[in-house]
Amino acid sequence: MGDFGSDGSSSMSIVMYPWLAFGHMTAFLHLSNKLAEKGHKIVFLLPKKALDQVKPLNLYPNLISFHTISIPHVKGLPPGAETNSDVPFFLTHLLAVAMNQTRPEVETILRTNKPDLVFYDSADWIPEIARPVGAKTVCYNTVSAASIALTLVPAAEREIIDGKEMSAEELAKPPLVRKNHDKWRCVLSDSGFADGYISKFEQNLTDLVKS
């Protein structure tokens, strides 16, 4: 494998497939812009209905190309539903079923493009279809750490398994690690943090592809 990409070039070939909600798609596109700024090429997968709204945010159309995905209809979803904004909250799980049914199409895209990296968040089957084409995968979560924590803490798992709700006391407990809170708040608010973070992030991706 070359310094960056699998073809020995100085740029990586990347595929992005975020959850079918604009908050996720725009976050993935912001990241795509930062990676394209470094010269990397991105194929961005999204529903047809979302293209017109997301396309103006593409700052590097010569490096970021959109590939529309056909979202199949699932019984119970409104006709033509393709994004999270098309469905009420209580039907979100059906949109996830529809996204899972895009797997064969995404698999074909990966076989055709043979990317170095694939970014995803909700489509947890991405690593299975990326492995045969030699692509590494990155689970890039755009929701808050608090939201992720609430789905992963033992009490939340107990609620799912045993049906016992988390108590107010459990929800109110702060994280166990709170060291250097003020220091980190200063670091995160520094204007140069984002640029430094992207540079480090790119280096981590390079190391991942080379591993």
Protein Blocks (a to p, Z undefined) as FASTA:
>chain_A
ZZklmnopabdcddddddfbfklmmmmmmmmmmmmmnopacdddddfklmmmmmmmpmbl
mlmccddddddddehiaghiabfklpcfklmmmmmmmmmmmmmmmmmmmmmnopabdcdf
klmmlmmmmmmnopacddddfbdfklmmmmmgmklmmmmmnopacdfklmmpccfblghk
lmmmmmmmpmklmmmmmmmmmmmmmmmmmZZ
